Amino acid sequence: MRRYFSRKLLIYGLTFFVAVTVNWLIPRFMPGDPVAGMVARANVAQPEAVEAMRAYYNDLFGFDQPLWQQYVNFWGAMFRGDFGISIWLFPTPVSTVINGAVPYTLGLIIPSVLLSWVVGNRFGAYAARRKLLDNTVLPVGYVLTAMPYMWLAVLLAWALGVIAGLFPVAGGYSFSMRPNWSWTFVLDLLHHWTLPFLSLFLVALGGWAIGMRNMIIYELESDYSNYLSALGAPARLIRRYAFRNAVLPQITGLALQLGVLVAGALVTEIVFAYPGLGSLILKAIQNQDFFLLQGTFLFIVLGVLIANFIIDIVYVVVDPRTRAGMAGAQA
């Protein structure tokens, strides 16, 4: 088992290095000059002052150094926990900006991913053995999983927000309120959270339901199910074994789909102007904020890698064949 997890950690380490390097390069391939944008926003008319400001910002952000030196400085600063200063919200540190957005993104992604996985697997398992439910879940699941996140978000905002007026369509909380720990604010927060959550939950729900339904049918038609049935085992026991075996590919699918789900959450935040990392990425692109882009991408990469590693651990715990394979390899 030690060798297995050592190999996994090595793979995740290499993935982290490549992903962070690509994330560092992407902002620098963007057209435009962020320093020129900052100087333009300052509305300075004197050419000498403009040149002085340009030189100051280039020195402050390190843009006057060669690219290789900027890259080395980036890794050094990252290991010190220094993600730089936001160009868009100058002189606020990037870490402060990200810390204000992370709770909204985590509060949206974690419930939607976990609940859609649990509920989708249950619905899929029930649909595999109930014809009426199968005729309902299957077509609805195909429709939901084929919908792009942003399209369903726009549809829900129009139907439940604009037409029905049941939920707000923008923001993380009412503009007239300030964040606090009162029940009034918490309820307002949940009111704004509902539509982005439903957008992510419903799209993911359809895919998990279809996958589990197909896996249950496959397991119920397998040799061990037929053998147990021939021995007179109760149908409930056979279905229980079928569900345990069918859920293993779904755990693998959760790890594989995690990046897609996170990307869908970021796009959904943009649609609803939800104050999470997705909105930060959009603002960073619009304002050519290299450091904010690097910081948000770094957090997303770390989050996805850590979640995948946790799923690897869960898979080892729930699948005895993996543990048996490890024991055989060590022997």
C-alpha positions as CSV (number, residue, x, y, z in Angstrom):
1,M,0.0,0.0,0.0
2,R,2.9,2.3,0.7
3,R,4.2,1.8,-2.8
4,Y,0.8,2.5,-4.3
5,F,0.3,5.8,-2.5
6,S,4.0,6.8,-3.1
7,R,3.3,6.3,-6.8
8,K,0.1,8.3,-6.6
9,L,1.8,11.2,-4.8
10,L,4.6,11.2,-7.5
11,I,1.9,11.4,-10.2
12,Y,0.0,14.2,-8.4
13,G,3.3,16.1,-7.8
14,L,4.2,16.0,-11.5
15,T,0.6,17.0,-12.5
16,F,0.7,19.9,-10.0
17,F,4.1,21.1,-11.5
18,V,2.8,21.0,-15.1
19,A,-0.6,22.5,-14.3
20,V,0.9,25.4,-12.3
21,T,3.5,26.0,-15.1
22,V,0.7,26.2,-17.7
23,N,-1.3,28.4,-15.4
24,W,1.7,30.8,-15.1
25,L,2.1,30.9,-18.9
26,I,-1.5,31.4,-19.9
27,P,-1.9,35.0,-18.5
28,R,1.4,36.0,-20.2
29,F,0.0,34.9,-23.6
30,M,-2.9,37.2,-23.2
31,P,-2.8,40.3,-25.4
32,G,-2.4,43.7,-23.9
33,D,-0.3,45.3,-21.2
34,P,-1.7,45.3,-17.6
35,V,0.6,48.1,-16.5
36,A,-0.7,50.3,-19.4
37,G,-4.2,49.6,-18.2
38,M,-3.4,50.7,-14.7
39,V,-1.7,53.9,-15.9
40,A,-4.7,54.7,-18.1
41,R,-7.1,54.3,-15.2
42,A,-5.0,56.8,-13.3
43,N,-5.8,59.6,-15.8
44,V,-2.4,61.1,-15.6
45,A,-1.7,63.7,-18.4
46,Q,2.0,64.5,-17.8
47,P,4.3,62.2,-19.9
48,E,7.0,62.3,-17.2
49,A,4.5,61.1,-14.6
50,V,3.2,58.3,-16.9
51,E,6.7,57.0,-17.5
52,A,7.5,57.2,-13.8
53,M,4.3,55.2,-13.0
54,R,5.1,52.7,-15.7
55,A,8.6,52.1,-14.3
56,Y,7.3,51.9,-10.8
57,Y,4.6,49.3,-11.6
58,N,7.0,47.2,-13.8
59,D,9.5,47.1,-11.0
60,L,6.8,46.3,-8.4
61,F,5.3,43.4,-10.3
62,G,8.7,42.2,-11.7
63,F,7.7,42.7,-15.4
64,D,11.1,44.3,-16.1
65,Q,12.8,41.0,-15.5
66,P,13.4,38.2,-18.0
67,L,10.6,35.6,-18.2
68,W,12.8,32.9,-16.8
69,Q,13.5,35.0,-13.7
70,Q,9.8,35.9,-13.3
71,Y,9.1,32.1,-13.4
72,V,11.7,31.3,-10.7
73,N,10.5,34.2,-8.6
74,F,6.9,32.9,-9.0
75,W,7.8,29.5,-7.5
76,G,9.8,31.0,-4.7
77,A,6.9,33.4,-3.8
78,M,4.4,30.6,-4.0
79,F,6.2,28.4,-1.5
80,R,6.3,31.4,0.8
81,G,2.5,31.8,0.5
82,D,2.9,35.1,-1.4
83,F,0.7,35.2,-4.5
84,G,1.4,38.8,-5.3
85,I,-0.7,42.0,-5.4
86,S,-3.9,42.2,-7.4
87,I,-3.6,44.5,-10.5
88,W,-7.4,44.9,-10.6
89,L,-7.8,45.7,-6.9
90,F,-4.4,47.3,-6.3
91,P,-2.9,47.3,-3.7
92,T,-5.0,44.4,-2.2
93,P,-3.0,41.1,-1.9
94,V,-4.2,38.3,-4.1
95,S,-4.6,36.0,-1.1
96,T,-7.0,38.4,0.5
97,V,-9.1,38.6,-2.7
98,I,-9.2,34.8,-3.1
99,N,-10.1,34.3,0.6
100,G,-13.2,36.4,0.1
101,A,-14.4,34.3,-2.8
102,V,-13.4,30.7,-1.8
103,P,-16.2,30.2,0.7
104,Y,-18.8,31.0,-1.9
105,T,-17.3,28.5,-4.4
106,L,-16.8,25.7,-1.9
107,G,-20.3,26.3,-0.6
108,L,-21.6,25.8,-4.1
109,I,-19.4,23.0,-5.4
110,I,-19.3,20.6,-2.4
111,P,-23.1,20.3,-1.8
112,S,-23.9,20.1,-5.5
113,V,-21.3,17.5,-6.3
114,L,-21.9,15.2,-3.3
115,L,-25.7,15.5,-3.3
116,S,-26.0,15.0,-7.1
117,W,-23.8,11.9,-6.8
118,V,-25.7,10.3,-3.9
119,V,-29.2,11.2,-5.2
120,G,-28.3,10.3,-8.8
121,N,-26.9,6.9,-7.9
122,R,-30.0,6.1,-5.8
123,F,-32.4,7.2,-8.5
124,G,-30.5,5.2,-11.1
125,A,-30.5,2.1,-8.9
126,Y,-34.3,2.4,-8.4
127,A,-34.9,3.0,-12.1
128,A,-33.0,-0.2,-13.0
129,R,-35.6,-2.4,-11.3
130,R,-38.8,-0.3,-11.7
131,K,-40.1,0.1,-15.3
132,L,-42.3,3.1,-14.6
133,L,-39.4,5.0,-12.9
134,D,-37.0,3.8,-15.6
135,N,-39.2,5.3,-18.3
136,T,-39.2,8.6,-16.4
137,V,-35.6,8.8,-15.1
138,L,-33.9,7.7,-18.3
139,P,-35.2,10.4,-20.7
140,V,-35.1,13.1,-18.1
141,G,-31.5,12.1,-17.2
142,Y,-30.5,12.3,-20.9
143,V,-32.0,15.7,-21.2
144,L,-30.3,17.0,-18.1
145,T,-26.9,15.6,-18.7
146,A,-26.9,17.0,-22.3
147,M,-27.6,20.5,-21.1
148,P,-24.6,22.9,-20.8
149,Y,-24.3,24.3,-17.3
150,M,-24.6,27.9,-18.4
151,W,-27.7,27.1,-20.6
152,L,-29.6,25.6,-17.7
153,A,-28.4,28.4,-15.4
154,V,-29.9,31.0,-17.9
155,L,-33.1,28.9,-18.2
156,L,-33.6,28.7,-14.4
157,A,-32.8,32.4,-13.9
158,W,-35.4,33.3,-16.5
159,A,-38.1,30.8,-15.3
160,L,-37.7,30.9,-11.5
161,G,-36.2,34.4,-11.2
162,V,-37.5,36.7,-13.9
163,I,-40.9,35.1,-14.6
164,A,-41.9,33.5,-11.3
165,G,-39.9,35.9,-9.1
166,L,-39.1,33.2,-6.6
167,F,-35.4,33.7,-6.4
168,P,-32.9,36.5,-7.1
169,V,-30.9,36.1,-10.3
170,A,-27.6,37.9,-9.3
171,G,-25.3,38.3,-6.4
172,G,-24.4,36.2,-3.4
173,Y,-26.7,38.3,-1.1
174,S,-28.8,41.4,-1.2
175,F,-27.0,44.6,-2.0
176,S,-28.7,46.3,0.9
177,M,-27.1,43.9,3.4
178,R,-23.7,43.5,4.9
179,P,-22.2,40.0,5.7
180,N,-22.9,39.0,9.3
181,W,-23.8,36.0,11.3
182,S,-27.5,36.8,11.7
183,W,-30.2,34.5,10.6
184,T,-31.6,37.2,8.3
185,F,-28.3,37.3,6.4
186,V,-28.0,33.4,6.3
187,L,-31.5,33.0,4.9
188,D,-30.8,35.7,2.3
189,L,-27.5,33.9,1.4
190,L,-29.4,30.6,0.9
191,H,-32.0,32.4,-1.2
192,H,-29.3,33.6,-3.6
193,W,-27.5,30.3,-3.5
194,T,-30.5,28.2,-4.6
195,L,-30.5,28.8,-8.3
196,P,-26.7,28.3,-8.9
197,F,-26.9,25.2,-6.8
198,L,-29.9,23.8,-8.8
199,S,-28.0,24.5,-12.1
200,L,-25.1,22.4,-11.0
201,F,-27.1,19.7,-9.2
202,L,-29.6,19.0,-12.0
203,V,-27.0,18.6,-14.8
204,A,-24.8,16.3,-12.7
205,L,-27.8,14.4,-11.4
206,G,-28.8,13.2,-14.8
207,G,-25.4,11.8,-15.6
208,W,-25.0,9.9,-12.3
209,A,-28.5,8.4,-12.6
210,I,-27.9,7.1,-16.2
211,G,-24.6,5.7,-15.2
212,M,-25.9,3.9,-12.2
213,R,-28.9,2.6,-14.0
214,N,-26.8,1.0,-16.7
215,M,-24.3,-0.4,-14.2
216,I,-27.1,-2.0,-12.1
217,I,-28.6,-3.7,-15.1
218,Y,-25.2,-5.0,-16.1
219,E,-24.5,-6.4,-12.6
220,L,-27.9,-8.0,-12.3
221,E,-27.3,-9.9,-15.5
222,S,-23.8,-11.0,-14.5
223,D,-22.8,-14.6,-13.7
224,Y,-22.7,-14.1,-9.9
225,S,-26.2,-12.6,-9.8
226,N,-27.6,-15.5,-11.9
227,Y,-25.7,-18.0,-9.6
228,L,-27.1,-16.4,-6.5
229,S,-30.6,-16.4,-8.0
230,A,-30.3,-20.1,-8.9
231,L,-29.3,-20.8,-5.3
232,G,-32.5,-19.2,-4.1
233,A,-30.9,-16.0,-2.6
234,P,-33.4,-13.2,-1.9
235,A,-33.7,-10.6,-4.6
236,R,-33.0,-8.0,-2.0
237,L,-29.6,-9.5,-1.3
238,I,-28.7,-9.8,-5.0
239,R,-29.6,-6.2,-5.6
240,R,-27.4,-5.2,-2.6
241,Y,-24.4,-6.9,-4.0
242,A,-25.2,-5.4,-7.4
243,F,-25.3,-1.9,-6.0
244,R,-22.0,-2.4,-4.1
245,N,-20.3,-3.5,-7.3
246,A,-22.0,-0.8,-9.5
247,V,-21.0,2.0,-7.2
248,L,-17.2,1.4,-7.7
249,P,-17.2,2.7,-11.4
250,Q,-19.3,5.7,-10.2
251,I,-16.5,6.6,-7.7
252,T,-14.0,6.5,-10.5
253,G,-16.4,8.6,-12.6
254,L,-16.6,11.1,-9.8
255,A,-12.8,11.5,-9.9
256,L,-12.7,11.8,-13.7
257,Q,-15.6,14.3,-13.8
258,L,-14.4,16.5,-10.9
259,G,-12.6,18.9,-13.2
260,V,-15.7,19.2,-15.5
261,L,-17.9,19.9,-12.5
262,V,-15.6,22.6,-11.1
263,A,-15.5,24.2,-14.6
264,G,-19.3,24.1,-14.7
265,A,-19.5,25.8,-11.3
266,L,-17.2,28.6,-12.4
267,V,-19.3,29.3,-15.5
268,T,-22.5,29.1,-13.4
269,E,-21.0,31.7,-11.0
270,I,-20.4,34.0,-13.9
271,V,-24.0,33.6,-15.2
272,F,-25.5,34.5,-11.8
273,A,-22.8,37.1,-10.9
274,Y,-22.1,34.9,-7.9
275,P,-19.1,36.2,-5.9
276,G,-17.0,33.1,-6.2
277,L,-13.8,32.2,-8.0
278,G,-15.6,32.1,-11.4
279,S,-16.5,35.8,-11.1
280,L,-12.9,36.5,-10.0
281,I,-11.5,34.8,-13.1
282,L,-13.7,36.9,-15.3
283,K,-12.7,40.1,-13.6
284,A,-9.0,39.1,-13.7
285,I,-9.3,38.5,-17.5
286,Q,-11.1,41.7,-18.1
287,N,-8.5,43.7,-16.1
288,Q,-5.4,41.6,-17.3
289,D,-4.7,40.7,-13.6
290,F,-1.9,38.1,-14.0
291,F,-1.5,37.5,-10.3
292,L,-5.2,37.0,-9.6
293,L,-5.5,34.6,-12.4
294,Q,-2.5,32.6,-11.2
295,G,-3.9,32.6,-7.7
296,T,-7.4,31.4,-8.6
297,F,-6.0,28.7,-11.0
298,L,-3.6,27.5,-8.3
299,F,-6.4,27.1,-5.8
300,I,-8.5,25.2,-8.4
301,V,-5.7,22.9,-9.3
302,L,-4.9,22.2,-5.7
303,G,-8.5,21.6,-4.9
304,V,-9.1,19.2,-7.7
305,L,-5.9,17.2,-7.0
306,I,-6.6,16.9,-3.3
307,A,-10.2,15.8,-4.0
308,N,-8.9,13.2,-6.5
309,F,-6.4,11.9,-3.9
310,I,-9.2,11.6,-1.3
311,I,-11.3,9.7,-3.9
312,D,-8.3,7.3,-4.5
313,I,-8.1,6.7,-0.7
314,V,-11.9,6.0,-0.6
315,Y,-11.6,3.6,-3.5
316,V,-9.0,1.6,-1.7
317,V,-11.2,1.4,1.4
318,V,-14.4,0.4,-0.4
319,D,-12.9,-2.0,-3.0
320,P,-11.3,-5.1,-1.5
321,R,-9.9,-6.1,-4.9
322,T,-7.6,-3.1,-4.8
323,R,-6.3,-4.1,-1.4
324,A,-5.9,-7.7,-2.5
325,G,-4.0,-6.5,-5.6
326,M,-1.6,-4.4,-3.4
327,A,-1.0,-7.4,-1.1
328,G,-0.3,-9.6,-4.1
329,A,2.2,-7.1,-5.5
330,Q,4.0,-6.7,-2.2
331,A,4.2,-10.5,-1.9
